[in-house]
Amino acid sequence: MEIKKSLFDNLQNFFGFDNFKGEQEAIITNIIQRRDTFVIMPTGGGKSICYQLPALMSEGTAIVISPLIALMKNQVDQLRAFGGTESIAHFLNSSLNKAEIIKVKQDVLSGETKLLYVAPESLSKPENIDFLRLITISFVAVDEAHCISEWGHDFRPEYRRIRQVISNIGDNIPIIALTATATPKVQQDIVKNLQMNDSTLFKSSFNRPNLYYEVRIKRNVVKEIVRFINTHAGKSGIIYCLSRKKVEEISEALNLNGIKSLPYHAGLDPKTRADTQDKFLMEDVDVIVATIAFGMGIDKPDVRFVIHHDIPKSMEGYYQETGRAGRDGGEGVCVAFYSEKDVDKLAKFMKDKPVAEREIGTQILKEVIDYAESAVCRRKQILHYFGENFDDAGCNCMCDNCRSQRTFFDASEKLRNTLIMIRELGEKFDDQHIINILMGVDTSQITAYNHNKLPYFGSGKEDGLLVWKSLMRQALLNNYLSKDIDNYGLLRLTKSGNGFIDNPHSLKFVLNKQMELAEDDSDDAAQQGGGTIDVELLKMLKDLRKKMAKQKVLPPFVIFQDPSLDEMCTHYPISLEELKQIQGVGQGKAMKFGAPFVALISKYVEENEIDRPIDLIIKSAANKSALKVSIIQNIDRHIALDDIASSKGISYEDILREVESIVNSGTKLNLNYYIDEMIDEDRQDEVYDYFKTAEVDSIDNALKELGSDDYTREELQLMRIKFLSELGN
């Protein structure tokens, strides 16, 4: 009773809360009574209070092991604000200078410091071990404990040594391990590594009912993101990308489109990262575009959306990152973009890793792919991954799959036959192998086991791959099968699976979506058209182009090419600034030819009362990739094109394509120094005269007209580039 009163008094006095959330009270009581404690609690559940409050109430100093400097700083600042003194909490890590380290140690030795945050690397330094032996340690908190396990999404080898270091510091020091994401396998690893076999486990439900989950095919992704954010104007959000380069690109694109955004990744200096974090917390910026380095321990309750520009590496990572949305119980929208290219990139990253690590990584990635491609309730899949059964009726249509019209198929006989086959094969194969047998796919492994001679081989071909992928996925989700993840993901029949063979019943499964994975994530993706072409406007624009071409004695394609006109008829640009964003226009062409076109479009829009899709007119940074910039610089220095190609490790055809792309986007290049060496003056004049009168923009037509015996394709391409650069830009 005394402990209970003291708990509530301290909760009120220190944190200003009247009541505990969930199992916080039981967890805190357990650690105060010096028992090892294992806490699995989703992001937003209030994990930090589970070690902060008992540290304040216990004799001595609690050591909190935390993986990120930013996370430590954030929590120490909060504790100092609550407690009113600087010395109540400190961190000890590589960001401190000698004088700061001395001050920290003085405060700890004097007994003023109740929580000392350390990185696992700092903890294992001999001088720090010697120091910690001098003080009374109330307990050790291992935050983000999933970092211990290779099956966790953020494996840190230093975490493996924590138990050894604690044993070196002293005997019988209680441990509280905390994580927001832990599959059954990760839980086993944590308990085994920290030697917490007698610990009390507190596991909260992983369900976050206020979060809406959605997976979209990755097409025109910048346009999609800008449109999404514009419909959530003024709300805070995080966008995760896999690479630093993509983080910078997306952040720049958002700013160009009037969205206050900053990039965040490990390549930025610590001060910039800290400033970015502060600006996000203080709402000076609305959106952070980040690698997974951002977000651990960021205590911002009102993040309203989390977007994954690239599919995440693991379900744990996905859950942790989406968990940063709606921590206050309010709106939280989680959108992930999915493409096969992303999957291929992630698979490539794993190619050079040791075999065991590659096996683990492949299985972890496969779970993400299955999640993205499945038509089953997203929430059910996430919770199943963490060992929690969930009736998808409880989703309340808070995922795209539950909101959409789904197709079902009769699965009873198919499931029974598949379970029988798996049992007869000795439960020694993974789901892909079983699907290959059913589909009649003769891989080297199938042949090695003579499974191409089985009566089942090819028996499911007529049903199609989607049916079997759907069946295998839902057999796992509904616990007819389980995966032995310690053993290459081999399938095992569960009690329910064996029971279904003996007593089958009517069963319907959801058919997976047909994933159309044509990705358009090129540099120009932000500028691509997405609507139906306005045929009437197109005719008017072509007439205007023809009229202008006659006035300027130019072929029409020099003014604007057909794809540019097509896009004008979906985006309706009514200013030169908007016209510059149209594919193949750029600054030069817009200034030289644009005014009559935007005037015509503006008048057309007004007269026909057209509701322009403003959010689709996405501004993007000029396409000045490192290669293009280098080519322009080399041409300015009069370096021969074949020498530039050789120095860049690309073919001559590729360099011509790059130069053509630069000219088409409106940049003027002077290639006379090179062309004069390659083609004599008379032949240049002949080609130039041809292009002046050409009806269509076609190298094939030029070859036919001028004679393939007299000119090569490359010579005509060069002359066409010269012609467009001089007259069009």
C-alpha positions in Angstrom: 0.0 0.0 0.0 2.9 2.3 0.9 4.6 1.7 -2.4 1.4 2.3 -4.3 0.8 5.7 -2.6 4.4 6.7 -3.2 4.1 5.7 -6.9 1.1 7.9 -7.4 2.6 10.8 -5.4 5.8 10.7 -7.5 3.8 10.3 -10.8 1.8 13.4 -9.9 4.6 15.5 -8.5 7.2 14.8 -11.1 5.3 14.1 -14.4 2.0 15.8 -13.6 -0.1 12.6 -14.4 -2.9 11.4 -12.2 -3.0 7.8 -13.6 -0.7 5.2 -15.0 -1.2 3.9 -18.6 -1.7 0.1 -19.1 0.7 -1.9 -17.1 3.1 0.9 -16.1 2.3 0.6 -12.4 3.0 -3.1 -12.3 6.2 -2.7 -14.3 7.5 0.0 -12.0 6.6 -1.9 -8.9 8.4 -5.0 -10.2 11.7 -3.1 -10.9 11.5 -1.2 -7.5 11.3 -4.7 -5.9 14.7 -5.4 -7.7 13.3 -8.0 -10.1 14.5 -8.4 -13.7 11.8 -6.9 -15.9 11.1 -7.4 -19.6 8.8 -4.8 -21.2 7.4 -5.0 -24.7 5.3 -2.0 -25.3 4.4 -0.2 -28.6 5.6 3.3 -29.4 3.4 5.8 -27.6 2.6 3.4 -24.7 4.8 5.3 -22.2 7.9 3.1 -22.0 10.3 5.8 -20.7 8.3 6.4 -17.4 8.7 2.6 -16.7 12.4 3.3 -15.9 12.4 7.0 -15.2 10.0 6.9 -12.2 11.6 4.0 -10.4 15.0 5.6 -10.9 13.8 8.7 -9.1 12.3 6.6 -6.3 15.3 4.3 -5.8 18.6 4.8 -3.9 21.6 5.3 -6.2 21.8 6.0 -10.0 20.0 4.1 -12.8 22.2 3.4 -15.8 20.1 3.8 -19.0 21.7 2.2 -22.1 20.5 3.9 -25.2 21.6 3.6 -28.9 21.4 7.2 -30.1 22.9 10.4 -28.8 19.8 12.4 -30.1 17.6 10.1 -28.0 19.6 10.6 -24.9 19.7 14.4 -25.2 15.9 14.5 -25.8 15.2 12.5 -22.7 17.7 14.3 -20.4 16.3 17.7 -21.5 12.8 16.5 -20.6 13.9 15.1 -17.2 15.7 18.3 -16.3 12.5 20.3 -17.2 10.4 18.0 -15.0 12.9 17.9 -12.1 14.1 21.5 -12.2 17.8 20.7 -11.8 20.5 20.1 -14.3 22.2 17.4 -12.3 19.2 15.1 -12.0 20.0 13.4 -15.3 23.1 13.3 -17.5 24.4 11.5 -20.5 27.9 10.1 -21.0 28.9 9.7 -24.6 31.3 10.8 -27.4 29.7 14.2 -27.8 31.1 15.5 -24.5 34.5 17.2 -24.0 36.8 16.5 -21.0 35.4 19.3 -18.8 31.8 18.1 -19.4 32.8 14.5 -18.6 34.4 15.6 -15.3 31.2 17.6 -14.4 29.0 14.6 -15.1 31.1 12.3 -13.0 31.2 14.8 -10.1 27.3 15.0 -10.1 27.0 11.2 -10.2 29.5 10.7 -7.3 27.7 13.3 -5.2 24.5 11.3 -5.5 22.6 14.1 -7.3 22.2 12.2 -10.6 19.3 9.7 -10.6 19.6 8.7 -14.3 22.8 8.3 -16.3 22.4 7.7 -20.0 25.2 5.9 -21.8 25.7 4.4 -25.3 26.7 0.7 -25.3 30.1 1.7 -26.8 30.8 4.2 -23.9 29.6 1.6 -21.3 32.3 -0.9 -22.3 35.2 1.6 -22.0 37.5 0.4 -19.1 37.7 3.9 -17.5 33.8 4.0 -17.4 33.6 0.5 -16.0 36.1 1.6 -13.2 34.0 4.7 -12.5 30.7 2.8 -12.3 32.2 0.4 -9.8 32.5 3.5 -7.4 28.8 4.3 -7.3 25.5 2.7 -6.1 23.6 1.5 -9.2 19.8 1.1 -8.6 19.3 -0.9 -11.8 20.3 -1.0 -15.5 17.7 -0.1 -18.1 18.4 -1.5 -21.6 16.3 0.7 -24.0 15.6 -0.4 -27.6 16.6 -3.9 -26.5 15.7 -5.4 -29.9 19.1 -4.1 -31.0 20.5 -7.2 -29.2 19.0 -9.6 -31.8 20.2 -10.2 -35.4 16.5 -10.7 -36.1 15.7 -7.2 -34.9 15.5 -4.4 -37.3 18.3 -2.3 -35.8 21.0 -4.9 -34.8 23.9 -3.4 -32.9 26.8 -5.8 -32.1 27.8 -3.7 -29.1 24.5 -4.6 -27.4 25.6 -8.2 -27.3 28.3 -7.3 -24.7 26.0 -5.5 -22.3 25.5 -8.5 -20.0 29.2 -9.1 -19.7 29.9 -5.4 -18.8 27.1 -5.3 -16.2 28.7 -8.5 -14.6 32.0 -6.7 -14.5 30.5 -3.7 -12.7 28.8 -5.5 -9.9 26.7 -8.5 -8.7 22.9 -8.8 -8.6 22.2 -5.5 -10.4 18.5 -5.8 -11.6 17.9 -5.2 -15.3 14.8 -3.8 -17.1 14.9 -4.4 -20.9 12.5 -2.4 -23.0 11.5 -2.5 -26.7 8.6 -1.3 -28.9 9.0 -4.2 -31.4 9.9 -7.8 -30.7 8.8 -10.9 -32.5 8.8 -14.1 -30.5 12.3 -14.9 -31.9 13.7 -11.5 -30.9 12.2 -11.9 -27.4 14.1 -15.2 -27.0 17.3 -13.6 -28.1 17.0 -10.7 -25.6 16.2 -13.0 -22.6 19.0 -15.4 -23.5 21.7 -12.7 -24.2 20.9 -10.6 -21.0 20.5 -13.8 -19.0 17.0 -12.7 -17.8 15.5 -16.2 -17.6 13.6 -15.4 -14.4 12.4 -12.0 -15.5 8.8 -10.9 -15.4 7.4 -10.3 -18.9 5.0 -7.4 -19.5 3.7 -7.5 -23.1 1.1 -5.0 -24.3 -1.0 -5.4 -27.4 0.8 -4.2 -30.6 -2.5 -2.9 -32.0 -2.6 0.9 -32.6 -6.3 1.3 -33.5 -5.9 5.0 -34.5 -3.4 4.3 -37.3 -4.5 3.8 -40.9 -2.2 1.6 -43.0 -2.0 1.8 -46.8 0.4 0.5 -49.5 0.5 2.1 -52.9 2.3 1.1 -56.1 5.2 3.4 -56.7 4.4 5.6 -59.7 5.0 9.3 -60.0 5.9 9.1 -56.3 7.0 12.8 -55.8 3.7 13.9 -57.3 1.8 11.5 -55.1 3.6 12.7 -51.9 3.1 16.4 -52.7 -0.6 15.8 -53.4 -1.0 13.8 -50.2 0.7 16.5 -48.1 -1.4 19.3 -49.7 -4.5 17.4 -48.6 -3.0 17.3 -45.0 -1.8 21.0 -45.0 -0.4 22.3 -41.8 0.0 18.8 -40.3 3.3 17.3 -39.1 4.7 14.3 -40.9 7.8 12.2 -41.5 8.9 10.7 -44.9 11.4 7.8 -44.8 13.8 7.1 -47.7 16.5 4.4 -47.9 19.3 6.6 -49.2 20.7 10.0 -48.2 20.6 11.2 -51.8 16.9 10.5 -52.1 16.3 12.3 -48.7 17.9 15.4 -50.1 16.0 15.2 -53.4 12.6 14.7 -51.8 13.1 17.5 -49.3 14.2 19.9 -52.0 11.1 18.9 -54.1 8.8 19.6 -51.2 10.3 23.0 -50.5 10.0 23.9 -54.2 6.3 23.1 -53.8 5.8 25.4 -50.8 6.0 22.6 -48.2 8.3 23.5 -45.3 10.7 20.5 -45.1 14.2 19.6 -43.9 16.4 16.6 -44.6 17.8 14.4 -41.8 20.4 11.7 -42.2 23.7 10.5 -40.7 25.8 12.4 -43.3 24.8 15.7 -41.7 26.9 17.1 -38.9 25.5 16.6 -35.3 24.6 20.3 -34.9 22.5 20.4 -38.1 20.7 17.2 -37.0 20.0 18.6 -33.6 18.7 21.9 -35.1 16.5 20.0 -37.5 15.0 17.9 -34.7 14.3 21.0 -32.6 12.7 22.8 -35.6 10.4 19.8 -36.1 9.5 19.7 -32.4 8.9 23.5 -32.4 6.8 23.3 -35.6 9.1 25.6 -37.6 9.0 22.8 -40.3 6.1 20.6 -41.1 7.9 17.6 -42.7 11.1 15.8 -42.0 12.5 13.7 -44.9 14.8 11.2 -43.3 16.7 7.9 -43.4 15.8 5.5 -40.5 18.4 7.5 -38.4 15.5 9.8 -37.5 12.8 9.2 -35.0 14.0 6.9 -32.2 12.7 8.4 -29.0 11.4 11.6 -30.7 8.7 12.6 -28.3 6.3 14.5 -30.7 2.8 13.2 -30.0 1.1 14.9 -33.0 2.9 13.5 -36.0 -0.1 13.0 -38.4 1.4 11.0 -41.2 4.4 8.7 -41.9 5.2 8.0 -45.5 7.7 5.4 -46.7 9.1 6.6 -50.0 10.8 3.2 -50.3 9.6 -0.1 -48.9 11.2 -0.7 -45.5 13.8 -3.4 -44.8 11.8 -5.2 -42.2 8.4 -5.4 -40.5 9.9 -4.4 -37.2 11.4 -1.3 -38.8 8.0 -0.5 -40.5 6.1 -0.9 -37.3 8.5 1.2 -35.3 8.6 4.0 -37.9 4.8 4.0 -38.5 4.4 4.0 -34.7 5.7 7.6 -34.6 2.3 8.7 -36.1 -0.6 9.6 -33.8 1.1 8.9 -30.5 -1.5 11.2 -28.8 -4.3 8.8 -30.0 -5.3 11.2 -32.8 -5.1 10.8 -36.5 -2.2 8.8 -37.9 -2.0 7.9 -41.6 0.8 5.5 -42.7 1.4 5.2 -46.5 4.1 3.0 -47.9 5.1 3.0 -51.6 6.1 -0.3 -53.0 8.0 -1.4 -56.1 10.0 -4.4 -57.3 12.9 -2.1 -57.9 13.1 -1.3 -54.2 13.0 -5.0 -53.4 15.8 -5.7 -55.9 17.9 -2.9 -54.3 17.5 -4.3 -50.8 18.3 -7.8 -52.1 21.5 -6.4 -53.8 22.6 -4.9 -50.4 22.5 -8.3 -48.9 24.4 -10.1 -51.7 27.9 -9.5 -50.2 27.0 -10.3 -46.6 28.0 -13.6 -44.9 25.7 -16.5 -45.7 24.0 -16.6 -42.3 23.3 -12.9 -42.3 22.0 -13.1 -45.9 19.6 -15.9 -44.9 18.2 -13.9 -42.0 18.0 -10.8 -44.2 16.2 -12.6 -47.0 13.6 -14.0 -44.6 13.0 -10.6 -43.0 12.6 -9.0 -46.4 10.2 -11.7 -47.6 7.8 -10.8 -44.8 7.7 -7.2 -46.0 7.1 -8.3 -49.6 4.2 -10.6 -48.5 2.7 -7.8 -46.4 2.9 -5.3 -49.3 1.4 -7.7 -51.9 -1.3 -9.3 -49.8 -5.0 -8.3 -49.9 -5.5 -9.4 -46.3 -6.2 -6.8 -43.5 -2.9 -5.0 -42.9 -3.4 -4.8 -39.1 -4.0 -8.6 -38.9 -0.7 -9.2 -40.8 1.3 -6.7 -38.6 0.0 -8.2 -35.3 0.5 -11.8 -36.5 4.2 -11.0 -37.2 4.5 -10.0 -33.5 2.9 -13.2 -32.4 -0.6 -11.7 -31.7 -3.8 -13.1 -33.2 -6.3 -10.5 -34.4 -9.8 -10.7 -35.8 -9.8 -8.4 -38.8 -13.4 -7.2 -38.0 -11.6 -5.2 -35.3 -9.7 -3.2 -37.9 -12.8 -1.0 -38.5 -11.7 -0.4 -42.1 -8.6 1.3 -40.9 -6.5 -0.1 -43.7 -6.7 0.1 -47.5 -7.3 -3.7 -47.8 -10.3 -3.6 -45.5 -11.7 -0.6 -47.2 -11.4 -2.0 -50.7 -13.6 -4.4 -52.6 -11.9 -7.8 -52.2 -12.2 -11.0 -54.2 -12.6 -14.4 -52.3 -11.9 -17.9 -53.5 -12.9 -21.3 -52.1 -9.7 -22.4 -50.3 -10.9 -25.6 -48.4 -9.8 -28.3 -50.8 -6.7 -26.4 -52.0 -5.5 -25.9 -48.4 -6.1 -29.5 -47.3 -4.2 -30.9 -50.3 -1.3 -28.4 -49.7 -1.1 -29.3 -46.1 -1.0 -33.0 -46.9 1.7 -32.4 -49.5 3.8 -30.4 -46.9 3.4 -33.2 -44.4 4.3 -36.0 -46.9 7.5 -34.0 -47.9 8.6 -34.1 -44.2 8.0 -30.4 -43.5 11.4 -29.6 -45.0 10.7 -26.9 -47.5 9.7 -23.2 -47.5 6.7 -21.6 -49.1 8.4 -20.7 -52.3 9.5 -24.3 -52.9 5.9 -25.5 -52.3 4.5 -22.9 -54.7 7.1 -23.9 -57.4 5.9 -27.5 -57.1 2.2 -26.5 -57.5 3.0 -24.2 -60.4 5.3 -26.7 -62.1 8.3 -24.4 -62.0 11.4 -26.6 -62.6 14.1 -25.0 -60.5 17.5 -26.6 -59.7 16.3 -27.4 -56.2 13.1 -28.9 -57.5 15.1 -31.2 -59.8 17.7 -32.1 -57.1 14.9 -33.4 -54.9 13.1 -35.1 -57.9 10.0 -33.0 -57.0 9.3 -32.5 -60.7 8.3 -36.2 -60.7 5.7 -35.8 -57.9 2.0 -36.1 -58.8 1.5 -32.6 -57.4 4.0 -31.1 -59.8 2.2 -28.5 -61.9 -1.2 -29.5 -60.5 -2.0 -25.9 -59.5 -0.8 -24.1 -62.7 -4.4 -23.4 -63.9 -5.3 -21.7 -60.7 -2.4 -19.2 -61.2 0.4 -17.8 -59.0 -1.8 -15.3 -57.2 -4.1 -18.0 -55.8 -1.1 -20.0 -54.3 0.6 -16.9 -52.9 -2.7 -15.9 -51.3 -3.3 -19.4 -49.9 0.2 -19.8 -48.4 0.1 -16.3 -46.8 -3.3 -16.9 -45.2 -2.5 -20.4 -44.1 0.3 -18.8 -42.0 -1.9 -15.9 -40.8 -4.7 -18.2 -39.8 -2.2 -20.6 -38.0 -2.6 -23.7 -40.2 1.1 -23.4 -40.8 4.1 -21.9 -39.0 7.5 -20.9 -40.2 10.7 -22.2 -38.5 12.7 -19.0 -38.8 15.7 -20.5 -37.2 15.8 -23.0 -40.0 15.5 -21.1 -43.3 11.8 -20.4 -42.9 10.8 -24.1 -43.4 7.0 -24.7 -43.1 5.6 -26.8 -40.2 2.1 -27.9 -39.7 0.5 -26.6 -36.6 -2.1 -28.4 -34.4 -4.8 -26.5 -36.4 -3.2 -27.6 -39.7 -3.2 -31.2 -38.7 -6.7 -30.9 -37.4 -7.9 -29.4 -40.8 -6.6 -32.4 -42.7 -8.7 -34.7 -40.6 -11.7 -32.4 -40.3 -11.8 -29.9 -43.2 -14.5 -27.3 -43.3 -15.7 -24.7 -45.7 -13.1 -21.9 -46.0 -12.8 -18.8 -48.1 -9.5 -16.8 -48.5 -8.9 -13.4 -50.0 -7.2 -13.3 -53.4 -4.0 -11.2 -53.5 -4.1 -8.0 -55.6 -2.6 -8.2 -59.0 0.3 -5.9 -58.3 1.1 -3.7 -61.4 4.7 -2.9 -60.5 5.6 -0.6 -63.4 7.6 2.0 -61.5 8.2 5.5 -62.7 10.6 6.9 -60.3 12.9 8.7 -62.8 14.2 12.2 -62.4 11.3 13.4 -64.5 8.7 11.5 -62.6 7.5 14.6 -60.8 6.7 16.2 -64.1 4.9 13.4 -65.8 1.2 13.8 -66.8 -1.3 11.7 -65.1 -4.7 12.8 -66.4 -6.7 12.4 -69.6 -5.5 14.5 -72.5 -7.8 17.4 -73.4 -8.1 16.7 -77.2 -9.7 20.0 -78.0 -6.9 22.0 -76.3 -4.3 19.8 -78.0 -5.7 20.7 -81.4 -5.5 24.4 -80.5 -1.9 24.1 -79.2 -0.8 22.3 -82.4 -2.4 25.0 -84.5 -0.6 27.6 -82.5 2.7 25.7 -82.8 2.3 25.4 -86.6 1.5 29.1 -86.9 4.5 30.1 -84.8 6.8 27.7 -86.7 5.8 29.4 -90.0 6.5 32.8 -88.6 9.9 31.8 -87.3 10.7 29.5 -90.3 11.3 26.5 -88.0 9.9 23.0 -88.0 7.1 22.7 -85.3 9.0 20.1 -83.2 11.8 22.7 -82.5 9.3 24.9 -80.6 7.7 22.2 -78.5 7.7 18.4 -79.0 4.5 16.4 -78.9 5.0 14.9 -75.4 5.3 18.5 -74.0 2.0 19.5 -75.7 0.3 16.3 -74.4 1.4 17.3 -70.8 0.1 20.8 -71.2 -3.3 19.3 -72.0 -3.4 17.5 -68.6 -1.8 20.1 -66.4 -3.1 23.3 -67.9 -0.1 25.6 -67.1 -1.2 29.3 -67.0 2.1 31.0 -66.2 5.7 30.7 -67.5 6.7 29.4 -64.0 4.2 26.5 -64.3 5.2 25.9 -68.0 8.8 25.4 -67.0 7.7 22.3 -65.0 6.3 20.6 -68.2 8.5 17.8 -69.5 10.9 19.0 -72.2 10.3 22.7 -71.7 12.7 24.2 -69.2 13.8 27.8 -68.7 15.1 28.5 -72.2 12.1 27.2 -74.2 9.6 28.8 -71.8 11.2 32.2 -72.2 11.6 31.9 -76.0 8.3 30.4 -77.0 6.1 30.1 -73.9 4.1 33.4 -73.7 1.5 32.7 -76.5 1.0 29.1 -75.2 0.2 30.1 -71.6 -2.0 32.9 -72.8 -4.0 30.4 -75.0 -4.3 27.9 -72.1 -5.3 30.5 -69.6 -8.1 31.8 -71.9 -9.2 28.2 -72.6 -9.3 27.4 -68.9 -11.4 30.5 -68.1 -13.9 30.1 -70.9 -14.4 26.4 -70.2 -14.4 26.8 -66.4 -11.8 24.0 -66.1 -10.9 23.0 -62.5 -7.1 22.8 -62.9 -5.4 20.0 -61.0 -3.0 22.4 -59.3 -1.6 19.8 -57.0 -0.4 17.9 -60.0 1.8 20.7 -61.3 4.8 19.6 -59.3 7.8 21.8 -59.4 11.1 19.9 -59.4 14.7 21.0 -59.2 16.4 21.4 -62.6 17.7 18.0 -63.7 21.4 18.6 -63.1 22.6 15.2 -62.0 26.4 14.9 -61.4 26.8 13.2 -64.8 25.0 16.0 -66.7 26.8 18.8 -64.9 30.1 17.1 -65.7 29.2 16.7 -69.4 28.2 20.4 -69.7 31.5 21.4 -68.0 33.6 19.1 -70.4 31.8 20.5 -73.5 32.5 24.0 -72.3 36.2 23.0 -72.1 35.9 21.6 -75.7 36.6 17.9 -74.7 35.7 15.4 -77.5 32.4 13.5 -76.8 34.1 10.1 -77.2 36.7 11.1 -74.7 34.0 12.3 -72.2 32.2 9.0 -72.7 35.4 7.0 -72.1 36.3 9.0 -68.9 32.7 8.4 -67.6 32.8 4.6 -68.4 29.7 4.9 -70.8 29.2 4.2 -74.5 29.2 6.8 -77.3 25.5 6.1 -77.8 24.9 6.9 -74.1 26.8 10.2 -74.3 24.7 11.2 -77.3 21.5 10.4 -75.4 22.7 12.4 -72.3 23.6 15.4 -74.5 20.3 15.2 -76.3 18.5 15.1 -73.0 20.4 18.3 -71.8 19.5 20.1 -75.0 15.8 19.0 -74.9 15.4 20.4 -71.4 16.4 23.9 -72.7 20.1 24.1 -72.1 22.1 25.6 -75.0 25.3 23.7 -75.9 28.0 24.7 -78.4 29.2 21.5 -80.1 30.8 23.1 -83.2 34.3 22.3 -82.0 33.5 18.6 -82.1 31.1 18.5 -85.1 33.5 20.5 -87.3 36.1 17.7 -86.8 33.5 14.9 -87.5 31.4 16.3 -90.4 32.6 18.6 -93.2 30.9 22.0 -93.8 28.9 21.1 -96.9 27.4 18.0 -95.4 26.5 20.0 -92.2 24.7 22.5 -94.4 22.8 19.7 -96.2 21.6 18.1 -92.9 20.8 21.5 -91.4 18.6 22.4 -94.4 16.8 19.0 -94.1 15.9 19.6 -90.5 14.7 23.1 -91.3 12.0 21.7 -93.6 11.3 18.4 -91.8 7.7 17.7 -91.0 8.5 15.2 -88.2 11.2 14.9 -85.7 12.7 11.5 -86.7 16.2 10.3 -87.3 14.9 7.3 -89.2 13.2 9.6 -91.7 16.4 11.7 -92.0 18.5 8.6 -92.7 16.0 7.5 -95.4 15.9 11.0 -97.0 19.6 11.8 -96.8 20.8 8.3 -97.5 22.3 5.8 -95.0 25.3 5.4 -97.3 26.3 9.1 -96.9 25.5 9.6 -93.2 25.7 7.5 -90.0 22.9 7.6 -87.4 25.3 9.2 -84.9 26.2 12.0 -87.4 22.5 12.8 -87.9 22.0 12.7 -84.1 24.8 15.2 -83.6 23.4 17.6 -86.2 19.9 17.3 -84.8 21.4 18.2 -81.3 23.2 21.2 -82.9 20.0 22.3 -84.7 17.7 22.1 -81.7 20.3 23.8 -79.4 20.8 26.7 -81.8 17.2 27.3 -82.9 15.2 25.9 -80.0 17.0 27.1 -76.9 
